[in-house]
Structure formats: C-alpha cells, structure tokens
Amino acid sequence: MNAVPRNLAVLADVLAQTGPDGRGALWQLAEQGRELDANLVRLPPDAEVGEHREDTLDVLLVVLAGSGVIVTGETALPLAPTTVTWLPRTSRRSVVAGPGGLAYLTVHRRRPGLTITSAPAALPARESGGGEAPCALDRVCPECGRLAEGRAPKFCAECGERLGGH
C-alpha cells in the first residue's frame, strides 16, 4: 500500500487564526505512522526559550514571521523570515524573540514512543537509602506534555512554554 501525500495545514492561516496573542505550540504534526515531528511555535515579543540542549535529535528551525536570535554561547544568530537554522544534537542554545515576536517551524526525527515496563525489584531499605523518587511534575510542559530534561529547566525545549513553579 502506498502512502498518499496531502496538505496538512497552511501555516499562515494558523498564525492568522490564533492572532498576535497566540503563543506556544500552535500546530503539531500528528499523523499516524509518521517518522517526523514538526511544531509551529509562536513566541510573544521579547519572550525567551531558555538555554537547553537536545541530546538525541538534530532540529531544523525555519522562521515564518517576526524576528529574534538564537544564542549559542558567545554567538547570537539572527532570525528573520525565511531563515533556516540547523540545531545539531548536543548543541546548547536559547531562542529570544524580537520586539514583534517570533513564529517558527521546528522539524526533527520523531522520538520513539514511551513504553510501559515492569517496575524494577525494590531494594531492601538498608540498601536503597529510603524515601520516594522526586516528583517531576514541575518539569512537565503544560502546553505539549513533554518532560523537560536538565537541572531546574524554566522553559520547554519543544514548544517554548514556561514550566510550572518558575
């Protein structure tokens, strides 16, 4: 059976329908059986996706509207409509929207789905150190549900939403 290409969205229409106050992930590729993920993200004026690193995936970022910069250490890469930026895996970066905001599309290989497995056998109390595992709810993005990595993350690396408690 051959897959059939089809148009999924007109991103200019999605941006127009959400208006200038729309923020976060406005559209996501959600087709069954896909091998890619894609997200349309809008940041309001002067908003920032805090510094983060994607350890396993290269990401392609395509600016659709607005302006801003990607900060990578000492370098600030300018972002403007039609700019295409490659974010190689393991690179550290933050994204800062300009005074008019920023809308961009990210595309990357799809992450494998989560699998449910049996819990590991418990260690006797004297070996485990006791206590419960720390709660990670403050690292779950309220917009897209992704679990943020790193120590004390402030923003979701996927959609740019501010994480709870920060």
C-alpha positions as CSV (number, residue, x, y, z in Angstrom):
1,M,0.0,0.0,0.0
2,N,1.4,3.4,-0.9
3,A,1.0,6.4,1.3
4,V,-0.7,9.4,-0.2
5,P,0.7,12.9,0.1
6,R,-1.7,15.6,1.4
7,N,-1.7,19.1,2.6
8,L,-2.0,19.2,6.4
9,A,-2.1,22.9,7.2
10,V,-1.5,26.4,5.7
11,L,0.7,27.8,8.5
12,A,0.0,31.4,7.5
13,D,-3.7,30.7,8.2
14,V,-2.9,29.0,11.5
15,L,-0.9,32.1,12.5
16,A,-3.7,34.5,11.4
17,Q,-6.4,32.4,13.2
18,T,-4.6,32.5,16.5
19,G,-4.0,36.2,16.3
20,P,-0.9,38.0,17.7
21,D,-1.6,36.8,21.3
22,G,-1.4,33.1,20.4
23,R,1.7,31.6,21.9
24,G,3.4,28.2,22.4
25,A,2.8,25.3,20.0
26,L,0.1,26.4,17.6
27,W,0.2,23.4,15.4
28,Q,1.8,19.9,15.5
29,L,2.3,17.2,13.1
30,A,0.1,14.4,14.5
31,E,-0.3,11.9,11.6
32,Q,-0.2,8.2,12.5
33,G,2.8,6.3,11.2
34,R,5.0,9.3,10.7
35,E,8.7,9.4,11.1
36,L,9.0,13.1,11.7
37,D,7.7,15.6,14.2
38,A,7.0,19.2,13.4
39,N,5.7,22.1,15.5
40,L,4.6,25.6,14.7
41,V,5.7,27.8,17.7
42,R,5.0,31.4,18.4
43,L,6.8,33.5,21.0
44,P,5.4,36.8,22.1
45,P,7.5,40.0,21.8
46,D,10.8,39.7,23.8
47,A,9.9,36.2,25.1
48,E,12.6,33.6,25.5
49,V,13.0,29.8,25.3
50,G,15.7,29.4,28.0
51,E,19.0,27.7,27.3
52,H,18.6,24.0,26.6
53,R,20.2,21.1,24.8
54,E,18.7,18.4,22.7
55,D,20.9,15.3,23.3
56,T,19.5,12.9,20.7
57,L,17.9,14.8,17.8
58,D,19.1,17.4,15.2
59,V,16.4,20.1,14.8
60,L,15.7,22.2,11.7
61,L,14.2,25.6,12.6
62,V,12.5,27.7,9.9
63,V,11.4,31.2,10.7
64,L,8.0,32.1,9.3
65,A,7.3,35.5,10.9
66,G,8.9,38.1,13.2
67,S,12.5,38.2,14.3
68,G,14.8,37.2,17.1
69,V,18.1,35.5,17.8
70,I,19.4,32.1,18.7
71,V,22.0,32.4,21.4
72,T,24.7,29.8,21.3
73,G,27.4,30.6,23.9
74,E,29.0,33.8,22.8
75,T,27.3,33.8,19.4
76,A,23.9,35.3,18.5
77,L,22.5,34.0,15.2
78,P,19.9,36.5,13.7
79,L,16.5,35.1,12.9
80,A,14.2,36.6,10.2
81,P,11.5,35.3,7.9
82,T,12.8,32.5,5.6
83,T,15.9,31.9,7.8
84,V,16.7,28.2,8.1
85,T,18.8,27.2,11.1
86,W,20.3,23.8,11.8
87,L,20.5,23.0,15.5
88,P,22.7,19.9,15.8
89,R,22.2,17.5,18.6
90,T,24.1,18.3,21.8
91,S,24.3,22.0,20.9
92,R,23.3,24.4,23.7
93,R,21.0,27.2,22.6
94,S,18.3,29.6,23.7
95,V,15.8,31.4,21.4
96,V,14.9,35.1,22.1
97,A,12.0,36.7,20.2
98,G,12.4,40.3,18.9
99,P,10.1,43.2,19.7
100,G,7.5,41.9,17.2
101,G,7.5,38.3,18.4
102,L,8.7,35.3,16.5
103,A,6.9,32.4,14.7
104,Y,8.9,29.4,13.6
105,L,8.6,25.8,12.5
106,T,10.7,23.1,14.0
107,V,11.2,19.7,12.3
108,H,13.1,16.7,13.6
109,R,13.0,12.9,13.6
110,R,10.2,11.5,15.7
111,R,11.0,10.4,19.2
112,P,10.3,6.8,20.0
113,G,7.1,6.4,22.0
114,L,7.1,5.8,25.7
115,T,6.8,2.2,26.7
116,I,5.4,0.8,30.0
117,T,7.6,-1.7,31.7
118,S,7.5,-3.5,35.0
119,A,9.0,-1.7,37.9
120,P,12.4,-2.8,39.0
121,A,12.6,-5.0,42.0
122,A,12.8,-2.9,45.2
123,L,16.0,-2.9,47.2
124,P,15.8,-3.6,50.9
125,A,15.5,-0.4,52.9
126,R,19.1,-0.5,54.1
127,E,20.4,-0.6,50.5
128,S,18.1,1.9,48.9
129,G,18.6,4.9,51.1
130,G,14.9,5.1,51.6
131,G,12.4,7.8,50.6
132,E,10.5,8.3,47.4
133,A,11.7,9.3,44.0
134,P,11.5,13.1,43.5
135,C,8.3,14.4,41.8
136,A,8.9,15.6,38.2
137,L,5.6,17.4,37.7
138,D,7.4,20.8,37.6
139,R,9.3,19.5,34.6
140,V,6.2,18.5,32.5
141,C,5.2,21.2,29.9
142,P,1.6,22.3,30.4
143,E,1.3,23.1,26.7
144,C,2.7,19.9,24.9
145,G,3.2,17.4,27.8
146,R,6.9,16.9,27.2
147,L,9.2,16.1,30.2
148,A,11.9,18.7,30.2
149,E,15.5,17.5,30.7
150,G,18.3,19.1,32.7
151,R,18.5,20.6,36.1
152,A,15.8,23.1,37.0
153,P,14.6,23.9,33.4
154,K,12.5,27.0,33.1
155,F,11.2,26.5,29.5
156,C,10.0,23.6,27.4
157,A,12.6,22.8,24.7
158,E,9.8,21.6,22.4
159,C,7.3,24.5,22.4
160,G,8.9,27.3,24.5
161,E,6.2,27.3,27.2
162,R,7.3,28.4,30.7
163,L,7.4,25.4,33.0
164,G,5.5,25.5,36.3
165,G,7.0,26.8,39.5
166,H,9.4,29.2,37.7
